[in-house]
Amino acid sequence: MRNNQNKIYLASKSPRRRELLRQIGVDFELMLLRSDPARVVDVSEDVLADEDVHHYVARVAKEKGAFAFNLLLQRRQPLRPVLTADTTVTIDGEILGKPADNREAIAMLERLSGRTHQVLTSVAVHAERVAEQVTQVSNVRFARLTPEQIRAYCATPEPYDKAGGYGIQGPAALFIEHIEGSHSGIMGLPLFETASLLRKAGLTV
């Protein structure tokens, strides 16, 4: 089935995902889910007991997509494909989320310094007759950082809305010696895999 309007809903607050979709010419309408833990959360991003990182990131992306598409049905909105994604960082088998404060951001970067970690982004597309998903994994190696570099970076707003406490598209690019995988996936939306999913949902990408 072809989506004649060639337009999707993006259920994500990430400005980086918006930029990446624009980069490949995908037209989208934002559909924001509630995520403030002080209020009602539409889809929980808490890690379940004994849940490994691959299951976690795939589950969250899938649940966001199913919830968002169900909202379209309830609201009787036009049924375009819904794109959702979740990105997480892991090292030593532990998930590193978004740092809550300066102390946590510093601790994360100290842990990543001079080592290789993994960035996983799971992308899900839900449409009337299609529910597809893929998880992309990249290896990222940081140079050894000085305490001064870490403190200077953590004194900026950069670390606090990003899994693992850094973003490859910002000043932290200077920390990265080598990557294996997808640059756009590390940013939050692997474009090759995303385009493939959208084609399955009927878009021309």
Rosetta blueprint (number, residue, H / E / L):
1 M L
2 R L
3 N L
4 N L
5 Q L
6 N L
7 K E
8 I E
9 Y E
10 L E
11 A L
12 S L
13 K L
14 S L
15 P H
16 R H
17 R H
18 R H
19 E H
20 L H
21 L H
22 R H
23 Q H
24 I L
25 G L
26 V L
27 D E
28 F E
29 E E
30 L E
31 M L
32 L L
33 L L
34 R L
35 S L
36 D L
37 P L
38 A L
39 R L
40 V L
41 V L
42 D L
43 V L
44 S L
45 E L
46 D L
47 V L
48 L L
49 A L
50 D L
51 E L
52 D L
53 V H
54 H H
55 H H
56 Y H
57 V H
58 A H
59 R H
60 V H
61 A H
62 K H
63 E H
64 K H
65 G H
66 A H
67 F H
68 A H
69 F H
70 N H
71 L H
72 L H
73 L H
74 Q H
75 R H
76 R L
77 Q L
78 P L
79 L L
80 R L
81 P L
82 V E
83 L E
84 T E
85 A E
86 D E
87 T E
88 T E
89 V E
90 T E
91 I E
92 D L
93 G L
94 E E
95 I E
96 L E
97 G L
98 K L
99 P L
100 A L
101 D L
102 N H
103 R H
104 E H
105 A H
106 I H
107 A H
108 M H
109 L H
110 E H
111 R H
112 L H
113 S L
114 G L
115 R L
116 T E
117 H E
118 Q E
119 V E
120 L E
121 T E
122 S E
123 V E
124 A E
125 V E
126 H E
127 A L
128 E L
129 R L
130 V L
131 A E
132 E E
133 Q E
134 V E
135 T E
136 Q E
137 V E
138 S E
139 N E
140 V E
141 R E
142 F E
143 A L
144 R L
145 L L
146 T L
147 P H
148 E H
149 Q H
150 I H
151 R H
152 A H
153 Y H
154 C H
155 A L
156 T L
157 P L
158 E H
159 P H
160 Y H
161 D H
162 K L
163 A H
164 G H
165 G H
166 Y L
167 G L
168 I L
169 Q L
170 G L
171 P H
172 A H
173 A H
174 L H
175 F H
176 I E
177 E E
178 H E
179 I E
180 E E
181 G L
182 S L
183 H H
184 S H
185 G H
186 I H
187 M H
188 G L
189 L L
190 P L
191 L H
192 F H
193 E H
194 T H
195 A H
196 S H
197 L H
198 L H
199 R H
200 K H
201 A L
202 G L
203 L L
204 T L
205 V L
